[in-house]
Amino acid sequence: MTLHLYHHGSSACAAKVRFALAEKSLPWTSHYVDILSGEQFAPEFLALNPKAVVPVLVHDGAVVVESTVICEYAEEVFPANSIYPTASLERARVREWTKAVDEELHPACSAITYVVSHRHTILRNGAGSFEEFLARGAGEGSAARTLKWQWIQLGLEAPGASDKIRLYDSYLHKMEDALQRSGWLVGAAFSMADIAMTPYVNRLAALAMERLWDNGRLPRVADWFARVRSRPTFKPAFVDWLPEELAHEMRSNGERSWPAIRALLDIAA
């Protein structure tokens, strides 16, 4: 068995796959793709994934893309240390979470990460003209690139940015409700539902936004995240792959943006 993972330290989707592989005790060879400097647009990477996004898993020469698909593939090919429940209904409930993450929460995470932090890194490195920015990521689609350009140039004032932040917060509240039934999101045991949500809660923490659940606002989410972070698989999946300089920059930018986020969500100081 040979697993090769193409990933980046600040990618929530890549972190999800690293976490799942760690929980399944599956070793892998790292191929780090610096998405903030544009390495995802290199011809050799585009040959693996024309969408120019990480993660990408290569298993014995076969390419698998899309983070949730990669996790499902790993579960099917390597059934030991299962990250999915046995009961069919609980497996369906897990997939409700993973589908919601892919369709709604991930786009919201991308937006908040760009408008709060990544925009500063990209502007410092030089985004170039709009035409250059658009052409560089042609495989991503002009609509997606145009949206990212707005996030980079306008930050929290970009069209739709506030809606994405409100949507993100609504998912924290959905978690709080789900955690009433047990300590985990589905059933009585840690599962792929928890793996899927962890990168998105951790992203908020990386952006200095723990106050979205701390101070009694969402106590079940606070307890859940503390227990997730105490798992031995958490640090190697998340902390070890985020460059120290980038971690500092994300937290610093998040602190700078917090007053606007707090006002938007009407959170008491």
N, C-alpha and C positions, 0 to 999 in steps of 0.2 A: 504493500500500500504506500503510495506517495501522494501527499496532499500539498499543493502549493496555493497560498493565499495572497492575492494582490489586494492591498488595503492601505488605509491612511489613518493616522492617529486621531483626527478630528471627525472622521466619518462615523455617524451614528449607525449606519447600515453595516459597515465593516466591524464596528464594535459588537454589534449583535451577533455576527457570525463568529468572531473570536470568542465571545462568551459561550455560545452554544458548543463550539468545538472543545472549549475548556471543560464545560460541564460533562461532555461525553468522553473526556480524557483522550481526545484525538490529537496526535502531534501533527504539525504542519510546518512547511518551509515558508518563510516570509519573503515577500516581494513588496517593498514599500514604495507607494506611488504618491509623490508630493502633489496633491491636487491644488494646493494654493499657488504653486509655481507653474502649473499647467502640464505636468508630466502625463496626465491622463489623455492628452491629445497627441502623444508620441505615436508614430505609426505602428510600432510593435505592440503597444497597448490597445490601440484601436482594432488591431487584428483579433484581439481576444474579446473585446467588448466595444462594438461600434457606438454604443451610447456614451462612451467616455466617462463611465462612473465605476467606482469601486463599491463593493468587493467583487472579485472574480475568484472562483475556486477552480483549480485544475487538478483533476484526479486521474492519475495514470494517463495523462494526455488528453482527457476529455474535459471540455470547458463547461462550467455551470455558472450562470449569472443570476442576479436578483437575490437579495439577501435571504428573504423568506424561503425561496425555492432552494437555496443552498442549504439552509437549516433542515428543510424537509428531506432533501436528498441525503444529507449526512445521517439523519434518523433512519431512513429506509435502508441505506447501504450498510450502516454500522449500528445495528439495533441495541447493542449493549449500552448501559447507562442511559436509558430512555429519558428524553426530555418532554415527551407527550404522555398524557394520561392513558390508561388502559381502556376505560369506559368510553364508548362511542359518543355519548352526549357531552362528556367533558372534553373530548378531543374537538368536538364541534365548537364548544365554548372557547377553547384556545384559539381556534381558527377565526372566530369572530374578532378576537383581539388583534391577531396578526393582520387580518384584512383591514381593520380600522387603522392600524398603524401605517400600513402601506398606502392606503388611499387618502387618509386625512392628516394623521399626525406627522408623518414624515415631511410632507410639503410644508406644514406649519413649522417644523423644526428647521428646515432649510431656510425658511424666511427669517425666523428669529435669529438664527446664527449669523446670517449675512448682515441683517440690518443692525444687529447689536455689535458684532465683532469682526467677521471676515472682511467686511467692506474696508475697514481701516488697513488691514494687511494688504489687500489687493490694490488699494489706492496708493499705498506706500511703494509697492513693487512696480506700479504703473499699469493701469488698466488700458491705456491707449485710447484711441477713438472708438466710438460706438461701432463703426464699420469693422475695425480691426477685432474688437471684442466679439462681434457677431460671427465674423469669418473664422476666428480661431476655434469656436465651438460649434461648427456647422452641424456636426453629427448629433448635437443635443437638440436641435430644432430652434428656429428663429424666435418662437414665442417664449420658450424657456430662457433663452439667452437675453431677450428683451426684458423679461421680468427680473432676471438677476442684475441686469444693468441698472434698472430702477432701484433695486435694493442697495446696490453699491453706491449709487449717486445720491439717493435721497434718504437712506436709512429708515428710521421710524416713520418718516413722512411719505414713504413710498405707497402708492395705491394698494390697498388691501392688507398692508402690514399689520394694522391694528386688529383686523378681523382674524388673522392667523394667530395672533397672540391670545385673543379671547378664546379661540378654538382650542389652543394648547391648554389654557387654564381649565376649560370644560372637561378635558380628559383627565386632569388631576382630580377633579370632582367625581368623575365616573369611577376612577380608581378608589377613591375614598368610600363610595357606595359599595363597590364590589368587595372591598376588604372587610366589610361588616360580617360577611358570612364565614370567613376564615382568615388565616394570616397571609394567604396567597390569593392571587387573582382568580384562579379557577380551582375548585376543590380544596383538599386539605394539604396538597403538596406543591412545592416549587415546580414550575413547568415552563414550557415555551412561551406561555403568556407573560410570565414574569421576565423571561429573557428578552422578549420583544419590547417590553415597556422600559426596561432598565436604561438603555442608551438615551432615551428621551427625557427621563427624569434626571439622569446624570448630566445631560447636556445643560439643563437649567442650573444644576449645581456648579458646573464648570463656568457658567456665565454669572456666578455669584447671585443666583436667584432662589436660594434655598428658602427665602422668606415667603415664597409662594405656598409652602406647606408648614414652615416652622411657626413658632410662637402660638401654637394652638389652632392655626387656620385649618390644617388638614392633618390631624394627629395620626390617623391610620396610615396615610402615605408616608409621613415622617418615620413611623416605626418600621414600615415595610422597607423603606430605602436604607435605613440603618442596618436591618438584617441582611439585605442584599449585599451591601458593602462589606459586611463581615464574612461573606463567603470567600473561601480561599481562591476561587476562580476569578473574583472581581478585579483584583489588582493587576494580574497579568493580562486580563482582557481589556482593561480600560486605562489604568494609571500608567502602566509601563510603556504604552505605545504613544502617549501624548507628549510630544517634546516639551521640555520644561519651559522654554521661551514662549511657545504657543499657549501653554496652559496659563502662564502669567498674563499674557496679552489678552486672552479670552476673559479671564477673571477681572482684569483691570477695565476692559471695555464694558463688561457687564455691570460693574459698579457704577460706571459713568452713566449707563442707560437706566439703572434701576428707578430713579425718581419718575421718569416718564412712564415706565411700565407700571409702577405702583399707582400713579394717577389714572392711567388707562383702566386698570382693574379695580379702582376705588379701594385700595388696601390701606388700612390705617398705618401711619408712620410708626 
